[in-house]
Amino acid sequence: MCVWAVVVAAGTGVRFGTLKQYEQLGDRRVLDWALERARAVADGVVLVVPPDRAGESEHGVDAVVAGGETRTASVRAGLAAVPPDAEILVVHDAARPLASVTLFERVVEAVRNGADGAVPGVALADTVKIVEDGAVAETLDRNRLVAVQTPQAFDAHALRRAHEAGDEGTDDASLVEAIGGRVVVVAGEDANDKITTQHDLLVARALIETLA
């Protein structure tokens, strides 16, 4: 089955302070790690970048496109550059540089086996409470909850149909769920944290040294 990946690196770095995807991590940039892992499972890779970087070529990438004002809009821009014959689509955040090739393979295999989508999930260590007006309204059963990561893989038809609805979502799985798609959860990875703050980058650099 033809697999294409969309690597989303269009963030503006509001919380981080700079464009974190272009920060150095080990011997390469943050986004280079994500691209390398995506390329290992994909026949083609689309990189979505901030608009002012769209004219820059990137090694090992089939297309570089400008992102939109939201993450969902950026993914849609990436999907528009994917050939129509792609059968499985993988969406990955460049800000998760430590996702392993094995994890990419795991979500792709779940879609090959018939799921409309597959996401990595890790168990929650903390108790989670719903708060209303500053007071606890409900304590959730964390045994039924997972924190969801990328890469996320999808049947191409299902993902395109989900995006055609025009809705926004915090991830692509939520859009596929909204149209009735069956999304399965595979084992995620503790090291696959998203780089959001400067501290997160320091942790990632320490992890890279241990993995080298």
Number of C-alpha atoms within 10 A of each C-alpha: 9 14 22 27 28 30 27 29 26 28 24 16 13 11 12 16 11 14 16 25 26 15 13 14 22 15 9 11 15 26 23 20 21 25 25 17 21 28 19 14 19 19 14 21 27 27 30 30 25 19 14 10 14 17 12 9 12 13 8 14 16 15 17 21 23 19 26 19 12 14 21 21 17 24 26 20 20 26 23 12 17 20 11 10 11 17 17 24 28 27 25 28 27 31 26 23 26 21 26 21 16 12 21 25 17 21 27 26 15 21 23 17 9 14 19 24 30 26 27 23 19 17 16 13 10 7 10 13 14 11 11 9 6 7 9 10 11 11 11 12 10 14 10 8 13 16 12 18 22 27 31 28 34 31 24 24 14 22 25 17 13 21 20 11 12 12 12 14 16 10 19 25 25 17 24 24 16 14 14 12 19 17 21 18 17 17 16 23 16 12 15 20 18 18 22 16 15 14 11 14 21 13 13 23 16 13 15 16 10 8 7 6
